[in-house]
Amino acid sequence: MQPKLIAGITFLAVYVMLVSHKGKPPVVVWCGAAVMLITGVISFSEAVESINVNVLGIFLGTMIISDLLIHSNLPAYLASVLVTPGRSAAGAVMAVCLLSGGISAFVDNVATVLMVVPIAIEVSKQLEVTPVPFIIGIAVSANLQGAATLVGDSTSILLASAAKMTFTDFFWMNGRPGIFFSVQAGAIAAFSILYLVFRKIYKGSCGAVETVHVTSWVPTIIMLMMMGTMAVSSFIPDRPDWALGAIAMGYALFALLWNALTAYKHVDLRHDLDWSTVLLLCGLFIVVGSLTSTGLVMDMANIISNLAKGNAFRAYITIVWMSVLVSAFVDNIPFTMAMLPTAQIVANSLGTSPYVMMFGLLLGATLGGNITPIGASANIAAVSLLRREGYDVSFPEFLRIGLPFTLAAVITGSLVNWIIWS
């Protein structure tokens, strides 16, 4: 059997198992990874290289700091500030989602989810409502704004590298508004849809809540220092791919050292950290890496080129919506890596700006992951955190929020991008 066929069938089997909740997700994914390794679809060295240590470093480092942050009562304090008496429940929930998007424009999406979800849990407890739609909203909001700046998401970093863009180019480039403004246009439409959804789910208004006091501001300071360092690191020439993960782990070790010296909180890394999600992410990287190594991802890129048929707008729409479709099911990092040179070639052959094609690719690839619970690492993190709280998230449940949010953001953002850059 050909490696491409094995990789395709195995990926589909893994995905169906995850969607149908058959077995524990890490076990399912690693069974798929084992099939890829045993059949020789991907070598051991390729499997190791496919694991994104940057994402894992961000995930683990931020989780350690977030654990201390939760213990400091900061999430509960923010919840008491956001849930003001008389404010609508939908408005309070929406405020936290906007907070998630704002943070994610400058911090990795997974890190943002890990920081904001504890706030959502506290707000949900205050309102006595289910946190499931709330936390899904946080994840999709983080993914949306992650495309707005160079430091917001890994795909933004890939775009900046391919297009030779600086941090400020995302805001203003060659005398035109950068991709930041296309993302904000999409955000206005998407957040409007999200608010309408929340109004149907979260009814009533907030009552009086108990004022919560922060026991220590040190975890907050460490978190802010980490965020600032991540943003400043974007200006470093030839920054290593693992830099953000190293920054997160460095500050996590500093936080653990402070905690050990002050005996602020008993930390048990074996139980306090979500190792299940770490294993899930590692397995997914290998499975998706198999799709890349066999050429399946590149085949999808070639299909987009063939569908263009010489029309610039048709090529643009094809790139945007194929990116949305593929990224809903496949990690967007390898797809973006494969498609960036393709987008440039298509643009050059049609005599149009390469930026319009590459920006459209980024919009589609970033937002497409919002459709399904495994379409983006931030979604996986959000679903895993909900599972830890005793809530299972079904595929249709995620789709009910993710799909309309994505459609509104992509349609609006891609049209604004075309108007600016075509």
Buried (B, 14 or more C-beta within 10 A) or exposed (E): EEBBEBBBEBBEBBBEBBBEEEEEBBBBBBBBBEBBBEBEBBEEEBBBBBBBBBBBBBBBBBBBBBBBBBBBBBBBBBBBEBBBEEBBBBBBBBBBBBBBBBBBBBBBBBBBBBBBBBBBBBBBBBBEBEBBBBBBBBBBBBBBBBBBBBBBBBBBBBBBBBBEBEBEBBBEBEEEBBBBBBBBBBBEBBBEBBBEBBBEBBEEBBBEBEEBEBBBEBBBEBBEBBBEBBBEBBEEEEEEEBBBBBBBBBBBEBBBEBBEEEEBBEBEEEEBBBEBBBBBBBBBBBBBBBBBBBBBBBEBBEEBBEBBEEEBEEBBBBBBBBBBBBBBBBBBBBBBBBBBEBBBBBBEEBEBBBBBBBBBBBBBBBBBBBBBBBBBBBBBBBBBBBBEEEBEBEBEBBBBBBBBBBBBBBBBBBBBBBEBBB
